Amino acid sequence: MERSKIDTAWPNALRWFLSLDLTHFTPWHFIQDADEMAFAANAFRREDVQRGEVFVFARRQDREDFAGLELENGLPTDKVVYFHPVFGNGSTDSPRTWNIVVATYPDVFDFVAQCVVPDMKDWAVEEDAGDL
């Protein structure tokens, strides 16, 4: 991601990864543009049982799993929310009764260490690096 596109309001941990262009961790991929995962943030807003909001910065390529920074008063915090939306329409005919949040992490470094790296290791067992 170009440094000029990295928002200084984002936590330093995320800015660290983006500034170093550490964005591809197959099967996880970090944003290349701030708005590219707004659709997932909108789904989170509609589907989260706590009615929270996130700035989505990562997506798992083989399923509809995302990670976002929890927003407080419209500003991103360090807290990472890993979630799996169903992309429902948010109809009141069938209100959400289960939580789409899979896990939370104190910051991006913990998310990468506890979730992203183990997922990478699982993929490395089955896929040769030469095929990437």
C-alpha positions as CSV (number, residue, x, y, z in Angstrom):
1,M,0.0,0.0,0.0
2,E,1.3,3.4,-0.8
3,R,2.4,5.4,2.2
4,S,0.3,8.3,1.1
5,K,-2.8,6.1,1.5
6,I,-2.1,5.0,5.0
7,D,-4.2,6.9,7.4
8,T,-2.3,8.2,10.4
9,A,-5.4,7.6,12.6
10,W,-5.0,3.9,12.1
11,P,-3.1,2.1,15.0
12,N,0.6,1.9,14.6
13,A,0.5,-1.9,14.4
14,L,-1.6,-1.8,11.2
15,R,0.4,1.0,9.7
16,W,3.6,-1.0,10.4
17,F,2.4,-3.9,8.3
18,L,1.1,-1.7,5.5
19,S,4.2,0.5,5.4
20,L,6.5,-2.5,5.1
21,D,4.1,-3.9,2.4
22,L,3.4,-6.9,4.5
23,T,0.0,-7.5,3.1
24,H,-0.1,-11.1,1.6
25,F,-0.2,-13.9,4.1
26,T,-2.0,-16.6,2.1
27,P,-4.8,-17.3,2.9
28,W,-5.1,-13.9,4.5
29,H,-4.7,-10.6,2.6
30,F,-4.6,-7.1,4.0
31,I,-6.1,-4.0,2.3
32,Q,-4.5,-2.3,-0.7
33,D,-7.1,0.5,-0.5
34,A,-8.9,1.9,2.5
35,D,-12.4,1.4,1.0
36,E,-12.0,-2.0,-0.7
37,M,-13.7,-3.9,2.2
38,A,-16.4,-1.4,3.0
39,F,-19.0,-4.0,2.0
40,A,-17.8,-6.3,4.8
41,A,-17.9,-3.4,7.3
42,N,-21.5,-2.7,6.2
43,A,-22.3,-6.4,6.7
44,F,-20.8,-6.3,10.2
45,R,-22.8,-3.2,11.1
46,R,-26.0,-5.0,10.0
47,E,-25.3,-8.4,11.5
48,D,-23.3,-7.9,14.7
49,V,-25.5,-8.7,17.7
50,Q,-23.7,-5.8,19.6
51,R,-24.3,-3.4,16.7
52,G,-20.7,-2.6,16.6
53,E,-18.7,-1.1,13.8
54,V,-15.3,-2.0,12.4
55,F,-12.8,-0.8,9.8
56,V,-12.1,-3.9,7.8
57,F,-8.4,-4.4,6.9
58,A,-8.1,-8.1,6.1
59,R,-9.9,-10.9,4.3
60,R,-9.3,-14.7,4.2
61,Q,-9.4,-15.7,0.5
62,D,-11.0,-19.1,0.8
63,R,-14.0,-18.1,2.9
64,E,-16.0,-15.1,4.0
65,D,-13.8,-14.4,7.0
66,F,-12.7,-10.8,7.7
67,A,-10.7,-8.9,10.3
68,G,-11.4,-5.3,11.3
69,L,-10.4,-2.7,13.8
70,E,-13.1,-2.0,16.3
71,L,-14.4,1.6,15.9
72,E,-15.1,3.8,18.9
73,N,-16.7,7.2,18.2
74,G,-15.9,6.6,14.5
75,L,-12.2,6.1,15.2
76,P,-10.2,2.8,14.9
77,T,-8.9,1.3,18.1
78,D,-6.1,-1.3,18.4
79,K,-8.7,-4.1,19.0
80,V,-9.1,-6.6,16.1
81,V,-12.4,-8.3,15.5
82,Y,-12.3,-11.5,13.4
83,F,-15.8,-12.1,12.0
84,H,-17.8,-14.2,9.6
85,P,-20.8,-12.4,8.2
86,V,-23.6,-14.2,6.3
87,F,-24.3,-11.1,4.2
88,G,-28.0,-11.2,5.1
89,N,-30.3,-8.3,4.4
90,G,-30.7,-7.4,8.1
91,S,-34.4,-7.9,7.9
92,T,-36.4,-7.7,11.2
93,D,-38.4,-10.8,10.0
94,S,-35.5,-12.9,11.2
95,P,-33.4,-11.0,13.8
96,R,-29.8,-12.1,14.4
97,T,-29.6,-14.3,17.4
98,W,-26.0,-15.6,17.0
99,N,-22.8,-13.7,17.1
100,I,-20.8,-13.4,13.9
101,V,-17.6,-12.6,15.8
102,V,-15.2,-15.5,15.7
103,A,-12.5,-14.0,18.0
104,T,-11.0,-10.8,19.2
105,Y,-7.3,-9.8,19.6
106,P,-5.7,-6.9,21.4
107,D,-4.0,-5.7,18.3
108,V,-2.9,-6.5,14.7
109,F,0.4,-8.2,15.9
110,D,-1.6,-10.6,18.1
111,F,-4.1,-11.3,15.3
112,V,-1.2,-12.1,12.9
113,A,0.6,-14.2,15.5
114,Q,-2.4,-16.1,16.8
115,C,-4.5,-16.4,13.6
116,V,-2.8,-15.5,10.4
117,V,0.5,-17.4,10.9
118,P,-1.2,-20.7,12.0
119,D,-3.5,-20.4,8.9
120,M,-0.4,-19.8,6.7
121,K,1.3,-22.9,8.3
122,D,-1.7,-25.0,7.5
123,W,-1.7,-23.9,3.9
124,A,2.0,-24.5,3.6
125,V,1.6,-28.1,4.5
126,E,-0.7,-28.6,1.4
127,E,0.6,-26.1,-1.1
128,D,4.1,-25.8,-2.5
129,A,5.6,-22.3,-2.4
130,G,6.5,-22.7,-6.0
131,D,2.8,-22.6,-6.8
132,L,2.2,-19.3,-5.2
